[in-house]
């Protein structure tokens, strides 16, 4: 099981900090255990923390007034989220829900602002992070409109192995087919068929509770 120290060691911005500064930031972080299907944070809440996934998997989702639910993305171990709401000083515009038992880091707004005001490496990290997230959402719109389910799932898997958004994740993702279905917005049975197609193409290896990516470039080009 990953620890907070493991997560900070894998985070590029934290590795650049002097030891004393890193310990000060670490002291500002509260770690909480969030059980599967419980809320990490809720839409409409004041935003007082930058949120990191130490160990586990969460989804960023929103419920419409008509009762429909959409999932924007998943964030796996090592990923951070919520910086946009902190920068805009607005109430949270989405729910974050744990897909499995997860350990979550909550960095205080004051610590986040201190890094933003005083640390150039942190600002460079945020620019890269926000740019990757923007590219991810633009890609999602393109994939939703132009690709079939197998290709959409391929791109969805690829996004979970983004080295900027999920540093240190390696090539194996601990995720169930049900969890993939939540993230892709399709049934578990449809995920199963799509994964079989990707496995037959030699792009992934599917095992119980995990997916190992064998060919990242192949996932990127699948269905084109």
Secondary structure, DSSP 8 states (H G I E B T S, - for coil): ---HHHHHHH-HHHHTS-HHHHHHHHHTEEEEEE-TT-EEE-TTS---EEEEEEESEEEEEEE-TTS-EEEEEEEETT-EE-HHHHHHT----SEEEESSSEEEEEEEHHHHHHHHHH-HHHHHHHHHHHHHHHHHHHHHHHHHHH--HHHHHHHHHHHHT-TTTSTT--SEE---HHHHHHHHTS-HHHHHHHHHHHHHTTSEEEETTEEEES-HHHHHHTT-
